Amino acid sequence: MQSIVDNPTIDQRIDQLTAEWISDIDNSNIPDSLRQVIETMAAQALSSNAKGKRLRARLALAAFQTGLTRQGGDDNPPIGNNRNSNVGFDPSSCEGTGMLDLACAIEIYQTSALIHDDLIDDSPMRRGRPSAHAALGQSLEDRTVGKELGLMLGNMLATASVGIAQNALRQHGMHHSRECLEMFLDMQRAVEIGQSLDIDAQTLDPGKPKAIEQAALSVYEWKTASYTTIAPIELGLAAAGMNAEKAHDTAYAIGLPLGIAFQLADDLIDVIADPRQTGKPQGGDIREGKRTVLLSDAISKAETPDGEALIAMYRAPARTNDDVALALRLFTRTGATAISVRRIRTQWEQARKAVTKFATDSSVCTDPLLEACRRLIPSFITQ
């Protein structure tokens, strides 16, 4: 089955929706001396949205397409009563446009979360370019103002995403519009809780690897899986007409292990991938002192000298280039990277089995959903 919408179409629609939101800003009562900042932030909003992988949007669209193929058993029939698994839906139709906009709203919310994440981590780069606060600081020639405006830009895009989601649900004949808007807001709340947990987790003593593992897995659920996998699936299924409670249970069964696998893979990629491919410096999490499951495994499995070196490194207020290089070697030497691969495969298999069970229990064609799930995991895991 063909994918519903390709990335260029999603990119174009995100730009249109963001530009429409920006155009609604009334500049008439803003003095000329202050208009530059609004214009700069508007340009940065478009720039920050660019170059995403659109994994979340494609997952939501695939879940919606899957929901259209179900064979009954819910309160609402599929939109258009479409039961042909090879047809999916027409993106130019009213409901198709609505689902595309809802998927784009998730992506715009992700942009807001990334802007805030980069501020918290003081990250200078995002997707191979200056992060939003760094770019704003360069444009306005004031690093401090850049950070302050980056915070506000993240807030503004988060608000915009809710407005876009609300319009998509109410104006395009989507099922469960009220419940879906609640799901969207619940997604944002989960990320906010997860980000708060993540901040506190970074204060944990590296000498207690089990506590780090437990904290990291909790953060992966709240901060990552909530909006990367669970919410896109839940929103797609509910918007297609599936009972909201069933959509939630299905999304959680598939999305939780998938989201954890995604974050474990992201942590692994940070230490094994070529920076030219990721757009981020290798070992960025090490430099930031991130408490990850990968770190927990390395400390737990290390021989005494190596373990002591890692603990001392992560207890220090900062890590040098030599520290990063040593940690990269130790993650491999302790077997932590190999353990990470096994962890990812275990979580991926749980997610794959949940998709298969969903197909059997609900008589749906899950081909597009499984393919969208597979896109979140490195190919060497899913092959």
N, C-alpha and C positions, 0 to 999 in steps of 0.2 A: 504494500500500500504506500502511495506517495505521501510525503509530508504535506501538511495543509499549507503552510506558509513558510517561505524561506527567510533567511536572515536579512537580506536587503529590504524586503517588504516590511519586516518588523522594524528595522532601523528607520526607514522612511516614516512610518506611522509614529514612532516615538518622537522623531523630530517635529512632525506636524502637531502632535498633541502638546509637546512642550512649548512650541512657538505660539500656539493658540493660548496656552495658559499665560505666557509672558505678555502677549498682546492685550490681555485683559487688565493688566496693571495700568491704573490711571495715573499718568505722569503730569496731569494738568496742574496739580497743586504742589509739585516738587520743584524747588528753585533750580534754575539752570546750573548753579554752582555744584549741585548734588546729583544731577542726572547721570553723570559719568559712572557713578558706582552702580546704579541700577542697570545701565547698559552693559557694564563689564560683567556683572553677575548673570545677566541674561545670556550673554555669549558663553560664559563658563558653564551654565546649565546645559546648553546644547553640546558643548565640548565634552563635559563629564559623562553625558549619556552615550557618547560614541564608542565604537569598537568593542562592545560587549559580545560575549559568546551567545547570548540569548537562550541559555539553557533553561531558565525558569519559564520564559514565555513559551518556548517550544514544548515544555513539559505540560504546561497548562492547556495549550492548544491540543496536544495529543490526548490528554485526559478528556477534554470536551468531545473530541472526535470519537473516542472510545464510548463515552456516555451516550452518544447518538445511536450506537449500534445495539444497545441492550434490548432484550426481548420481553420486556414487561416486568411487572412485580413491584413497580414504584407508583407513587401517587400521580406523577405527571408523565405523559408520553414524551418520547424524544421530540425535540423541536422539529417541526416539519414531518413528524412521524417517519423519520428516516431510519430504516433498519438495514440498509444495504451497506455492509462494512467496507465496500470498495469505493463508496461515493464520498463519505465524510460529510462536510458541509461546504457551502459556497462562501468564501471569505467576503465577497461583495454583497451578500445578503444582509438583511437587518441583523439577524442573530450572529452571523459570521463576523460582521463589523463589531458588534458588541463584544464578542469573545476576544477578538484581536485587540481591542482597546483595553479590555480587562487584563489580558496578558501583558500588554505594554505598561499598564499601571504597575504591575509587579516589578518590571524591569526598572521603571523610574524610581520606585521605592528602593530597589537595590542600589541605585546610584546614590540616593540620599544616605543609605547605610554605609556605603563605601567612603563617602566624603567624611562622615563622622568617624569611621574606623581609622582613616588615614590621619585625621586630626589627633585622635587618641594615641596612635602609634608614632606620630610625627613622621610619617612616611613621605619622602620627597617625590616618589614616583607612583604612578598607577597606569597600568596598561601601556607601559613603555613611554609615557609622557609625564610631565609634572602633575602631581596630584592637585586637586581643586584649590586647596588653601595655598599651595606653593605657587600655582599659576596666578591666583588672585594677588598674592603678594608681589609677584614680579610685575604684573600689569599696573598695579597701583604704587609700586616702588616702596612698599612697606610690609615687611614680613609679619609683623604683629597684626596689622589690619587684615592681612590675608587670612590669618587664622580665625579672626573674629568673624569675618565675612563668610569664610568657609563653613563655620558653624551655622550661620543664618541660611546659607544656601542649602545645606543639608536639610534644615527644618522646612524651608520653602518647598523643596522637591518632595519631601514626605507628605506635606499638606496637598500638594498638587496631585500626587498619586491617588490620594483618597478621593479627591474631586473627580478625577478621570475615571476611577473605578465606579463611583456612584453614577456618573453619567452613562457609562457603558451598560450598567445593570438596569437602570431605569428607562433609558431611552430606546433600547433595542430589543425589548420583549424577552429578556432572559428569565429563566425559571429561578425561583427562590431569591429574588433580588435583595430582599431584606436580610435573609440569612447569609447571603454571599457577602454583603457589605459588613456584617458582623464578623464573618470569617476573615475578611481583609484587615479589619481593625484588630482582631485577635492576633493575627500574624504580626502586626506591628508591635503590639504589646509584648509578644513572646521575644521578639528580637531585642526590644529595650531591656527586658529582664535578662536575656542572654548576654547582652553587652555589659550589663552591670555585674553579672557573675564572672564574666571574662576579666573585667578589671580587677576584681578581688582575687581571682585565681592566680593572677600574676604575682601576688604577694606570698604565695605558699612557699614554704621552705623546700628547696630542691632535695634536701636530705630525706624527704618523705615521699618517695615516688608513687606509692599506692594512693596517697591522698591526691597527688597531681593527676593520676590516671582517672580517678573518680570525678574530680572537678572538671577535667577536660572533656570527658564524655558527657557530662551534664551541659556544659557550654555548647558542645556540638549539637545537642538536641535542641536547646532553647534558641541559640543564636543562629545556627546554620540550617539544620533540618527544617525548622519552622517555616522559613520563607523560601528556601531553596527547593524543597521537595514536597513537604506535607501540604502547604497552602496551595501551590500550583495545581496539584492533583485534586485536592478537595474542591477548589473553586471551579475547576474545569468540569468535574463530575456533577456538582450541584447545579451549575449554570446550564448544563445539558438536560436537567430535569430529575436527576437522581435524588432520592430522599436525603435530606441534609445530614441526618445521623449516619446513614449508611455511607455517604460520601466521606464523612469524617473518619469513620472506622477503616474504610478501605485506604484512604490516603495515609493514615497513620501506619497501617500494616506495611504498606509499600514504602512510604516516604521516610520513616524513621531509620531503618537500616540503610536505605539509599543515601540519606543525608549524612549519616555517620561515615559511610564509606567515602562519600564525596570529600568530607573534611579530612579524614585520614589520608586520602590521596593527595589533597592539597598540601598537607603538612609534609608528606613524603616528597612531593615534587619540589618543595622549597629546598630540599637538600640534595636532590639527585638530578634535577633538570638543568638544561642549558639556559642561562639568563637571556640569551638571544631569542629563545622561544617563549619564555614566560613574560618578558618585559620587566622582570623584577630581579634584583641582585640575588645570587645564590646565598642561602643561609640567612635570609632576612629575619626569619623567626628566631634564629639563634642570636643575632645581633640585638634583637628586641628583648631577648630573655623570655620568650613565650613558653609557658608551661603546657606542653603538648603530650599526648600519649606516646609519641615517638621519644621524647625526652625521658618520660617515665620508664619506658622499656630499656633505653640505653643505660640509665643509672641502675636499674634493677639487675641487668645482666652483666654489667661491667665488672672486670677484675678490680681489686681494691684501688690500685693507683689510678686507673682510668676513671673509676667512679668518683674518687676524691677530686680528680681534676675537673670533672663535669660539675660537681656540686659547688666547688669553689668558684668556677667560672660563672655559674648562674646566681651565686650569692653576691657577686661583684655588681657594683652599680652600672657597669657598662662592659662590653666585650670588644676587644680589639680585632683587627684583621687576623692576627695569629690565633686568637681564641676561636674565631669562626672556622678557620682552616682545621684546627685540632678537633673541634666538635664534629665537623663533617667526617673526619676520618674515624672518630670514635663511634659515631652512629652506625657506621658500616662494620667496624671491627667487633663491636659488641653484639652484632646480629640484630640490632633494633630495626634496621631498614628491611631485613628479611621478615621479621615478625610483623612489621607494618603491612607488607604485601599479603601475608596470610590473614591478618585482621580484615583488610579490605575485601579479600575474596570471600571471607565468611559472611560479611555484611551484604555484599553484592548477591550472594547466593540466597540469603534470606529475602532480599527484595525481589529477586527474580521468581522465587517460589510464591511469594505473595501475589505477584502479577498473574502467575499461572492459576492460582487458587481463585482469584477474582474472575478470571476468564471462565473457569468451570462453574463457579457458583452463580454467576450473573448472566451467563450466556452472552458475553460480549466479545468482540474482536479486539484483542489487546496488542496487536502488532505495532501500531503507531506508538502506544504507550511504552511498550518494552523498548522500542528503538530510542525513544526520547530518554528513558531511564539510562540506557546504555551509554548515551552521550556524556553523562556526568562522570563516568568512570574511565580511567585510562585503558586503552585497548589491550594492553598486555595483561590486564586483570580479567576482562570479559571474554577474551578469545578462548 
